Amino acid sequence: MAKPKIAFFKFSSCAGCQLNVLNLEPILLDIVGAVDIRYFVMAKRENFEGPYDIGFVEGAVTSPRELMELKKIREECSILVAQGACACHGGIPSVKNFSGMTQKEMEQRVYTELWDLKSFPAQAIDYYVKVDAYLKGCPMDKDEFVTLVTSALKGINPLFRYHSVCNECKLKENNCLVLTKGKACMGSVTAAGCGAQCPSLGRPCEGCRGPASDCNAASLAKTFIDLGLSRDDVVRKFRKYAGNTPEFSKGAEAV
Amino acid sequence: MSDRRIFVDYIARTEGDGAIDIVIGPNGEIKKARWEVWEPPRFFEAFLVGRKYDEIPEMVQRICGICPHGHHLAAVRAVERAMGVKVSRQTTLLRELLHYGDWIQSHTLHVYCLAAPDYLGYESVLAMAGNEELLPVVKQALSLKRLGNDMSVLIQGNEIQNRTSVVGGFTAVPSGSELRKIKERLKEAKDFAVSTVRLGAKVASQDPYPQLVRKCEHVSLREEGKYPINGGRLVSTEGLNVPDWEYPEWLIEKHVPGCNCKHAIVKGRDSFLVGPLARVNNNFDLLSKDAQAIAKEVGFTVPDFNPFHSIIARGIELVHAIDTAMELIDELGDPVYEEPKYEIKAGEGYAVTEAARGICCHGGRIDKDGVCQKWDIVAPTSRNVYNLEKDFEYFVPKLLNLSDEELTLKCEMMIRNYDPCQSCATHSIKVNLRREA
């Protein structure tokens, strides 16, 4: 069987998810040997046109040029993967969508020469094209990336988790930050897969992996109010990494 | 203040796709030498307004996945200055160790994965790994990069984005025994770091690199008694010496008519360079003993104004980072958890760190409820852009005998010397080279 042709693309984001591919140091050369990397500008000088078997897209779509590229990439890739919070849900770039300022007001706040700017609200890539798989988190989880690539090599569906970070915390026997310390933790509504990285280290989950399936964000929002958060605090919690999603919007709008 | 805002315009747009546009006239004169960047802006400075003080360090580290710690630690310190928060000695040491881990990761990535392939004639480090002689070197480089990452994972829970580091300290601290395991690995990695300096010196001694010297002002931090990483005064090879929080006053930008890029200059003077070469030039006496020794062995003397020697400076800093990290681990002993304690207060604060690729400046104003009123960000790459264009103007006429293909590669290397904040920008650059008849 020919090695699958792989491509990495980057839109509005920090490049951290692509770097996390290179952060696979101990197995990087094995992974690279098992696939044919055709396009990866962060790591290679020689890059090739499509079609590709798997395309990984990092970053939110915030400009007409990105949108045009995304549509072309979709046509070129058999499997299209959203890589990281920005591509999956809009991520940090989507915070601007809820800043209370218009696009023009924001532009004026940051720049003086506005003629050159062509920016619109930040969206996840599945707002515009069909996406076949999601590697959630900020940054994306390396192990899930490896799971996806190895599953693709075997021709099977990767097994990703759809329950919440809360479950992972329980499996790790962590003390609950909400119940024992009264901290505003997003773990009960956030998709699992990180191994409850933050709560295990004493930091409340910030929701970077976006909504878990069937989550009750409105109820959590009310709990946050009971914990003493202001209405604005609660809105900020839900309008951060995945504020675009209907699930987290319910949390932001519940108070 | 609107001037400084434009700076940020430039950072955001430095990330990702860009182009070099160079036009050489009939007599070999440079008619145009410009680095154009089209990366869409993300408006951090706009959307941070209205967010909580503790979200600022959390969000700004997401500006750049390659040097998140530089952004994060500058923002944490700026918020702490604004609110008058004091942190413990243990927190200061852990933050330094965390940042040195980032330098080890980032410098190894740059030297072996981004710069070395150019000097050795490969398209990528992956292609280098295909050569049996180079494969062991690539493997060692990857394991040193892993070590830097493991320091980050141990201290803050993730390779890239901070989990534990917050305003006032850390939500969890590593155990002494885990730190000592890292120290053992640092000890083992030292020889390879030393060999990195020799490799850098060897490849940079090939023609035409030794001739490519251009004197310009080198700006970095400098701290009393120790090599700068998370703080210090702002100094330069031309005598600048001011507190770091005064950066908005001294490092300014000039709008050049007819050119839509904003040019960063030192007040009253010209363009400047930030990054490892500037740091080594301004702080050579503060490097670890072994780092100074290897520098002398390969004939590296300061001040060095050859930007192609930044690969050597990175190697020297790798040795220094390993030495210093081991000392920090000794001093940390067995860290104990300290709850971050502070009061939310209104105030204004600015701070500068040395990200792996140069000074990274953050600061702004917070109101009495801890809500951000204003935030300014200037990343290292935006400081270097004007200086890079001057490199083009100065070096390209010396390289006109090269073929278009070779000259194009040399121009790309001039950019990679600076290790722009998003290394993707360095590789996605398209060079449009036009020679007019």
Interface residues (C-beta under 8 A of the other chain):
Chain A: K10 F11 S12 S13 C14 A15 G16 C17 Q18 L19 N20 L22 N23 E25 P26 L28 L29 V32 I37 V41 M42 A43 K44 R45 E46 T62 S63 R65 E66 G91 I92 P93 V95 K96 S99 G100 M101 E105 M106 E107 R109 V110 Y111 T112 E113 D116 L117 K118 S119 A122 C138 P139 K142 Q197 C198 S200 L201 G202 R203 E206 C208 D232 D233 R236 K240
Chain B: S2 D3 R5 I6 V8 D9 E15 G16 W38 E39 P40 P41 R42 F43 E45 A46 F47 V49 G50 R51 K52 E55 E58 M59 R62 I63 C64 G65 I66 P68 L109 C113 P117 E123 S124 V125 L126 A129 V138 K139 L142 S143 K145 R146 N149 G157 N158 E159 I160 Q161 R163 T164 V166 T171 A172 N260 V371 E412 Q422 S423 C424 H427 S428
